[in-house]
Amino acid sequence: MIKKVLKNKLSKKSKRLFRNLLDDIRAIGSGNNLDKIGRIYRTDKIGGHFYTQHYQLHFKKFKFKKINLLEIGVGGYDNPFAGGNSLRMWKKYFPFSKIFSVDIYDKSPLEERRIKIFKGSQVDESLLTNIIEETGELDIIIDDGSHINEHVIETFKMLFPKLKKGGIYVIEDTQTSYWKSYGGDSVNLSNPNTMMNFFKSLTDCLNHKEIINPNYEQTYYDRNIISMHFYHNLIFIYKGDNNEESNSVINNGR
């Protein structure tokens, strides 16, 4: 009976609001279980992928903090009423958070209390700058956008400096690093233009104090990346002060 009413009597907006209400009711008491919340809100971060188990491990320190989270990509392509599932999952998991997102399509109908969505490209630097000015510093950034290798790399270069110290930057769906249609490469696994090779190259930043080269100059990433975690199709990058000294190398051998 309820399904019949939803199908024949309600507008698209009303259907969405009713569905959201049912999901919120089902999610009562599940706030600490990200796997369960992800299934209730139908995000592909669990089921289609295996991300929520890793998210819970890395994000638990933020659980009850007042954080700003930005997720690139809403989902649902050009349908203004489709997508936003993971945004609602984050809203449930982080009860004191503000959730922001950006998508190439207009997804404003999916906005609700504590969820704000901007329209535009993830590689539009002026747009991203304006977003940060409105949101303030970000504690968590998740790239679930175009998955095009060039876009992922350029977005990281623009947004990682905007991430708060102690924050985490996440890249999803790194399988496209091997897909030619997304700018990836399955033949030359050393191709420097793929996202996997770009982020693998940043692991040297963790040990920059050990480099014996009197001409070596520290990079921004050297100073600000303190941890990197690689999983199947998923990367977590922690931001902080990477100032631990070497136990044997002084000033890069100068």
N, C-alpha and C positions, 0 to 999 in steps of 0.2 A: 504494500500500500504506500509506504514512504517513498519507495523508488518511483512509483507511478506519479505521485505528487511532484517529486523533483523533476521528472521528465516533462510533464505536461503543464504544470501550473506556475512554475517559478521562472524568473528571468535568470540569465547567466550569472549575474551578480548575486542574486538571492541564492541560487544553487551553490555557488562557491562559499558564501557565508554560512549556509546551513551545513555543508560538508565540513568546513573548518570547525564549526561548533562541535560536530560529532567527533572529529579527530581530537579536539581538545579534551572532550569528556573521556574518550578512550585512553588518553595519555595521562590522566590523573594517576598519581602514584608511581609513574615511570620515569620521573625526572632525572634519576641517577644512572639509568640504563640507556646509553646512546644507541645501542643496537635495536632495542625495543622501540624507542622513540622514532628512529629512522624508518622502521617498518610501518609504524602507525601513520607517519606523514608521507609515506610512499616515496622517499628519496632513493635514487639509485646508488647512493653511497653505501648501501647495504643491499645485497641481493645481486644487483648488476655488478657491483664492485665489492671490495672487502675493506672499506675505509673506516667505518665507524669504530671498529676495535682499536685502530691506531689513533683516531681522533680522541677517543676517551682517555687513552694513556697520556697523550701529550697535552690535552686541554683541561684536564681535571683541576689544575692549579688555578684556572680562571673561573671555575664553576660558579662561585657566589660573589664574584667581583663585578664592579660596574665597568664593563669593558665596551670598547667600540670594535665591532667586527665588520670587515668588508669582504663580501664574496663577489668575485667577478663572474658573471653569468647567472641568469635566473632560470633558464630552461624553458621549454615549451615553444621555442622558435618564435614565429611571428604572431602566434595566438596570444592576445593580451591577457586572456584569462587562464592560460596554461603555464605551469611552472611554479617556482617559488616554494617547492616542497622542502628543500634543505634550509631555506631561510626560516621557515616556521619551525623546523627541527631545532635550529640554533636558538631561536627565540625561547623555545621550551627548555632546552638544556641550560641556557644561561639566563636565569630569571631576572637579573638586574642589568642586562646588556642592552645596547642599541645595535640593531642589525642594519647594515647598509649593503646595497648591491648596485651593480652597473651592468647594463645589457644593451646590445645594439638595437634592440626593439623596445617599443614603449610598453613597459610592464607596470605602469602606475596603478591599474586596477587591482594589483595584488598587494598594494601597500596596506598596512594596518598599524595599529599602535606598536611602536618600537621597531617597525620595519619601514625603511625608506629606500626607494629605488630610483636611480638616476639612469638617464638614457644617453647612450653614446658608445664610442669605440674604446676598447681597453688600451689602445695605443695612442689615444688623443691626449697629449701631455697637458694641454691647457684645461681640458675637462677634468683630468685626474687632479690637477692642482686645485681647481675650484672645489672638487669634492672634498679634498683634505681640509681646505679652508672652512668648509661647512661642518664636517664631521669632527674635526680635531684629530689629534694623534690616534693612530690605530694600534690596537693590541694584537689583533689577528687579521691577516690577509690571506684569502684563499683564492687561487686562480683556477676556476672551473669554467673558463670562458671559451675562446675560439679553439684552443688546443693547437693552433698553428705555431710551429716552433719559433719563428721570428717574433710573433706576438708575445709569446710567453717570456722570452728573453728580454724583449724591450720593456714589457710591463714590469718585470722584476727590477730592471735597472732604474725605472722611474719611481717605483713604489717602495722598494726596500729601504731607501733612505728616509721615507716617511713613517716607517714602522717604529713604534716606541721601543726603547731599550727594555729588554725582557720580553719582547713580543715574539711571535712565531709567524713565519711566512710559509704557506703551503702551496705546492703545485700538484694538481691532480692530472690523471690521465696521461702520464708520460709515455704511454705506449705509442703515441703519435710521433715520438722521436724516431721511430722505425718505419713510419708510413710516408711514402713519397708524396702522397696527395696533401699532406700537411707540412711538407718541407723536411720530412725525416729521411732516414737512410738505413736500409737493412743490409746493404752491400758493404759500404765503407763505415764500419762501426767506430772509426776515429774521426768521422766528419765533424769539424769544429762548429758547424752551423746548426747542429741538432741541440735540443734542450738538454738531453742527457749529458752530452759532452761539455756543454757550457757549465752545468751545475757540478759535474765531476771535477772540472778544473778548479772550482772554488774550494774543494777539499784541501788544496795546498794552503789556502788562507789560514786554516786551523793551525798549521805548523810554520807560519812565516818566520817565527823567531829562530827556527832551526836552519834556515837557509844561509849557507856560507857564501856570501857574495857581497863584497864591500860596496858595490854599486847598486845593491838592491834597495828599492824604495817601497815602503809600505803602501798598500792600496786601501781604499775605503772598506773593502770587504775583509782585508786582513785584520783591520782594527775592530770590525763590528760583527763578524760571524763567529759564534762560539761553539756551535754544534750543528751537525747535519745528519739527518736520518733518512735512509733510502729504503723504501718498501716497493712491493709490486705496484707499479704505476702511480707512486705517491712519494713526495719528498717533503720533509719538514726542515726548515732552516730557522735556527734560533739566533736572535740578535742580542748582543751584549758587548761588554768591553773585553776584547780578546787581548789581554795584557799580561798573561802568564809568561814569565821569563824562561828561557832555555836553561837547563841545568849544566850546559857545557859551552854553548855558543854565545859570545858577547857581541851585541850590536852587529849581527850578521857578518862577523869576521872583519869588521873595519879596524 
